[in-house]
Amino acid sequence: MIPRLDNPSALFPAGFKAMVALEQALAQAIDPELLELVKLRASQINGCAFCIYMHTTDLRKRGVDEMKLYLLNAWRDSYLFSERERAALAWTEALTRVADDGAPDDAYNALAEQFSEEERVQLTFAIGAINVWNRLQIGFHVAHPPRGAAMRSDAA
């Protein structure tokens, strides 16, 4: 894949700065493992190799069970995910695929059973943010780094 731009963040620093500020706020608000699972699942759906690489790496650093990473795209059929994670992942899928079915009541109701109003807003912002990052990386053909290379953790 050939990158379309050398450094998109330099061309709109205010936009990237705002995204990084949002990421920092989300990191303070949401359980880190749950946040990374949400980011990884949205990135899988969108096919963003850069973000899949980044969030898989971040989850491994957090010590998440490898099997949980392997089964994330089949979370509905796995006992490894808590009810809270299931609700967040269902909401992630609904909003990432919003053109398919909108935001179905069943996904929202499951979310409401597990999360407070404030947490629902925070998760919805997180899902929106990762979808923006996915579109930036995919749109500009940003490749993931070579295996084992360090990644900036303030993006995507």
Sequence and secondary structure as in RCSB ss.txt:
>XXXX:A:sequence
MIPRLDNPSALFPAGFKAMVALEQALAQAIDPELLELVKLRASQINGCAFCIYMHTTDLRKRGVDEMKLYLLNAW
RDSYLFSERERAALAWTEALTRVADDGAPDDAYNALAEQFSEEERVQLTFAIGAINVWNRLQIGFHVAHPPRGAA
MRSDAA
>XXXX:A:secstr
   S S HHHHSHHHHHHHHHHHHHHHHHS HHHHHHHHHHHHHHHT HHHHHHHHHHHHHTT  HHHHHTGGGG
GG TTS HHHHHHHHHHHHHHTHHHH S HHHHHHHHHHS HHHHHHHHHHHHHHHHHHHHHHHTT     TT  
  TT  
